[in-house]
């Protein structure tokens, strides 16, 4: 499975990261946080407020705008997308809400500007599943000097991260519903947007658990005229949506797309999808796929599943190869 530009730490990996915090020096002064006076109502209107405040303040070097969304994830897991994070800065929970996170929730990984890591193993792969909890994620939009309507970049992380804001002010809009968040993010996507921003929008949209909105959006990217890498990312990210329509798209894409990179992305998406039918589709590709490279991709994906069904499928493949 191809790496993504996100970090998802769980269990032992998180514990190892936390050991580095012992004896950490006092945190430096917090970044400048400007909170929306009434953090409710349409998110687009709150964003207009932030853009207006930044213009009045003369934020010539740029500024950040942030808002919160809710996401279910493992109780010991943390997530970051396109983040530069550090233990030398206060956590977002401290900056936004004035409370310091519990020590076991804090992460320290200095010097990582962009993290590329696989998703944490799931119970489907034979690992013990974590209890899921609803956790707030901060969506952080970085803007250049006032005047631009689109951000330069988008980052997402859980609030226990310490983020370097490069001494730029942060305008915090408060919480947002999935519908409001998706509507705002989708508005930043377009053929005239820089590729880096389009990539970030796709990644952040896919974090939402709103299949009736997310799946059609990713399908449009997949079927559009984007570079193959972005289309492959969209295919893989469809696997995060346990949805029948997403499954059908991935099955079709894995067999028929003109790009090998995109077909491989679809196989990775099937491997990520938490549906029994997705596993069956992966086995079918491994056993009966007409293309050797895709069969190999499916076989390698099955090798990451530590279940009796996966073992049986791999044995059948070996027998068939004799």
C-alpha positions in Angstrom: 0.0 0.0 0.0 1.3 3.4 -0.9 2.2 5.9 1.8 0.0 8.9 2.6 0.9 12.3 3.9 -0.4 11.6 7.3 0.6 10.2 10.6 -1.5 7.8 12.6 0.2 6.7 15.8 -1.3 4.1 18.1 -0.4 2.0 21.1 3.3 1.3 21.5 4.4 3.8 18.9 2.6 6.5 20.9 4.1 5.3 24.1 7.6 5.5 22.7 7.0 9.0 21.4 5.8 10.1 24.8 8.9 8.8 26.6 10.8 11.7 25.0 8.8 14.2 27.0 10.3 13.3 30.4 12.0 16.4 31.8 10.8 18.7 28.9 11.6 22.4 29.5 8.7 24.8 30.1 6.9 25.7 26.9 7.6 29.0 25.2 5.1 31.8 24.8 1.9 30.7 22.9 1.1 31.8 19.4 -1.4 34.7 19.0 -4.9 33.2 18.9 -7.8 35.4 17.9 -11.2 33.7 18.6 -14.4 34.3 16.8 -16.7 36.3 19.1 -19.7 34.0 18.3 -18.4 30.7 17.0 -21.6 29.4 15.4 -23.6 29.8 12.2 -22.3 29.2 8.7 -18.6 28.4 8.5 -18.2 30.5 5.3 -19.4 33.6 7.2 -17.0 32.9 10.0 -14.2 32.6 7.5 -15.2 36.0 6.0 -14.8 37.4 9.5 -11.3 36.0 9.8 -10.3 37.3 6.4 -11.6 40.7 7.3 -9.8 40.7 10.7 -6.5 39.7 9.1 -6.9 42.5 6.6 -7.5 45.1 9.3 -4.6 43.8 11.3 -2.3 44.1 8.3 -1.1 40.5 8.5 1.4 41.1 5.7 3.3 37.8 6.2 0.2 35.7 6.2 -2.0 34.1 8.9 -3.8 30.9 9.8 -7.5 30.2 10.1 -8.6 27.1 12.1 -11.8 25.3 13.0 -12.7 22.0 14.7 -14.4 18.9 13.4 -15.3 15.7 15.2 -13.9 12.3 14.1 -14.1 8.8 15.5 -10.7 7.2 16.0 -8.9 4.8 18.3 -8.7 6.0 21.9 -4.9 5.8 21.9 -4.4 7.1 18.3 -3.4 10.5 17.1 -3.6 11.9 13.6 -1.8 14.6 11.7 -2.1 15.5 8.0 0.5 17.8 6.3 1.7 19.1 9.6 4.9 20.5 11.0 4.8 19.6 14.6 7.1 20.0 17.6 7.3 19.5 21.4 8.8 23.0 21.7 5.5 24.6 21.2 2.3 24.5 23.3 -0.3 22.0 22.2 -3.4 23.2 20.3 -5.5 22.3 23.2 -3.5 24.7 25.4 -3.6 27.5 22.8 -7.3 27.2 21.9 -8.9 26.1 25.1 -6.3 27.1 27.7 -6.0 23.5 29.1 -2.9 21.4 29.0 -3.5 17.9 27.6 -2.8 14.8 29.7 0.8 13.7 29.5 -0.2 10.4 27.8 -1.9 12.3 25.0 1.1 14.5 24.1 3.2 13.7 21.1 6.8 14.7 20.4 8.3 14.2 17.0 10.6 17.2 16.4 11.9 18.1 12.9 9.2 16.3 10.9 7.9 18.8 8.3 5.8 16.3 6.4 5.1 12.9 7.8 4.4 9.9 5.5 3.2 6.8 7.2 0.8 4.0 6.8 -2.5 3.9 8.6 -2.5 2.1 11.9 -3.3 -1.7 11.6 -7.0 -2.6 11.9 -8.7 -5.5 13.6 -9.4 -6.9 10.1 -5.7 -7.4 9.7 -5.6 -9.6 12.8 -4.7 -6.9 15.4 -6.6 -6.0 18.5 -8.9 -3.2 17.7 -8.9 0.0 19.9 -12.1 1.3 21.3 -13.3 4.2 19.1 -13.8 7.6 20.7 -15.0 10.9 19.2 -12.1 13.3 19.1 -11.8 16.8 17.9 -9.5 17.6 15.0 -8.2 21.0 14.1 -8.4 21.9 10.4 -5.8 24.6 9.8 -5.8 26.8 6.7 -2.7 28.8 6.0 -3.2 32.0 4.0 -0.7 34.3 2.5 -1.0 38.1 2.9 -4.6 39.3 3.1 -6.6 39.3 -0.2 -6.5 35.7 -1.2 -9.7 33.7 -1.0 -8.0 30.3 -1.0 -5.4 29.1 1.5 -1.9 28.2 0.5 -2.1 24.9 2.4 -4.3 22.9 4.7 -3.2 20.9 7.7 -5.2 18.7 10.2 -4.2 17.3 13.5 -5.5 16.2 16.9 -5.3 18.9 19.6 -2.5 17.2 21.6 0.0 18.3 18.9 2.3 21.2 19.3 2.3 23.1 15.9 4.8 25.6 14.7 2.8 28.6 13.3 5.9 30.5 12.2 4.9 33.4 14.5 1.8 34.1 12.4 -1.5 34.9 14.0 -4.2 32.2 14.2 -7.9 33.0 13.8 -10.0 30.3 15.5 -13.6 29.9 14.1 -14.8 27.3 16.6 -16.5 24.0 15.8 -18.0 23.0 12.4 -20.4 20.3 11.3 -19.2 17.8 8.7 -21.5 19.3 6.1 -20.2 22.9 6.7 -16.6 21.7 6.7 -17.0 19.7 3.5 -18.8 22.6 1.8 -16.0 25.0 2.6 -13.2 22.6 1.6 -14.8 21.6 -1.6 -15.0 25.3 -2.5 -11.2 25.5 -2.5 -10.9 22.8 -5.1 -10.9 23.7 -8.7 -8.7 23.5 -11.9 -7.2 26.9 -11.2 -6.1 25.9 -7.7 -2.5 24.9 -7.2 -1.9 21.2 -7.3 -0.5 21.1 -3.8 -3.8 22.7 -2.5 -5.9 20.3 -4.6 -4.0 17.4 -3.1 -4.5 18.7 0.5 -8.3 19.2 -0.1 -8.6 15.6 -1.3 -6.8 14.3 1.8 -8.8 16.4 4.2 -12.2 15.8 2.6 -11.5 12.1 2.9 -11.1 12.4 6.7 -14.8 13.1 7.0 -17.3 10.3 7.6 -20.0 11.5 5.3 -20.1 9.0 2.5 -22.9 10.6 0.6 -20.7 13.7 0.1 -17.2 12.3 0.3 -17.6 9.4 -2.2 -19.0 11.5 -5.0 -16.3 14.1 -4.5 -13.5 11.5 -4.6 -15.1 9.9 -7.6 -15.1 13.2 -9.5 -11.4 13.5 -8.8 -10.7 9.9 -9.8 -12.6 10.3 -13.1 -11.3 13.8 -13.9 -8.2 15.0 -15.7 -5.9 15.2 -12.6 -2.4 13.8 -12.6 -2.3 10.1 -12.1 -0.8 10.4 -8.6 -3.7 12.5 -7.3 -6.2 10.2 -9.0 -4.5 7.2 -7.3 -4.6 9.0 -4.0 -8.4 9.5 -4.5 -8.8 5.8 -5.2 -6.9 4.8 -2.1 -8.8 7.3 0.1 -12.1 5.8 -1.1 -11.1 2.8 0.9 -11.6 4.8 4.1 -15.3 5.0 3.4 -17.1 1.7 4.3 -19.7 2.4 1.5 -21.1 0.1 -1.2 -20.8 2.8 -3.9 -17.1 3.3 -3.0 -16.6 -0.4 -3.2 -18.1 -0.6 -6.7 -15.9 2.3 -7.8 -12.8 0.6 -6.5 -13.6 -2.8 -8.0 -14.1 -1.2 -11.4 -11.1 1.1 -11.2 -8.8 -1.8 -10.2 -9.6 -3.6 -13.4 -10.3 -0.9 -16.0 -8.5 2.4 -15.4 -6.0 3.3 -18.0 -3.3 4.1 -15.4 -1.4 1.4 -13.6 -0.7 3.8 -10.8 -4.4 4.4 -10.3 -5.3 0.7 -10.6 -2.7 0.0 -7.8 -4.3 2.9 -5.8 -7.7 1.1 -6.1 -6.2 -2.2 -4.8 -4.8 -0.3 -1.8 -8.2 1.2 -1.3 -9.8 -2.2 -1.2 -7.2 -3.3 1.3 -8.1 -0.4 3.6 -11.9 -0.8 3.3 -13.5 -2.4 6.3 -16.2 -4.4 4.4 -16.2 -8.2 3.9 -17.0 -7.6 0.3 -13.9 -5.5 -0.2 -11.7 -8.4 1.1 -13.5 -10.8 -1.2 -12.8 -8.4 -4.1 -9.1 -8.3 -3.2 -9.0 -12.1 -3.1 -10.7 -12.3 -6.5 -8.1 -9.9 -7.9 -5.3 -11.9 -6.5 -6.6 -15.2 -7.8 -8.2 -14.2 -11.1 -6.9 -10.8 -12.1 -5.9 -10.7 -15.7 -3.0 -8.4 -15.1 0.1 -9.8 -13.4 1.1 -6.5 -11.7 -2.3 -6.0 -10.2 -2.4 -9.6 -9.0 0.9 -9.1 -7.3 -0.3 -5.9 -5.7 -3.4 -7.7 -4.4 -1.3 -10.6 -3.1 1.0 -8.2 -1.3 -2.0 -6.6 0.3 -3.4 -9.9 1.4 0.0 -10.6 3.1 -0.8 -7.8 5.5 -4.0 -9.5 6.7 -3.3 -12.0 9.5 -6.6 -13.9 9.4 -7.5 -17.5 8.5 -9.4 -16.2 5.4 -6.3 -14.4 4.1 -4.1 -17.4 4.8 -6.4 -19.7 2.9 -6.5 -17.3 0.0 -2.7 -17.2 -0.1 -2.4 -21.0 0.0 -4.9 -21.2 -2.9 -2.8 -18.8 -4.9 0.4 -20.8 -4.2 -1.4 -24.0 -5.2 -2.7 -22.4 -8.4 0.8 -21.3 -9.3 2.2 -24.8 -9.3 
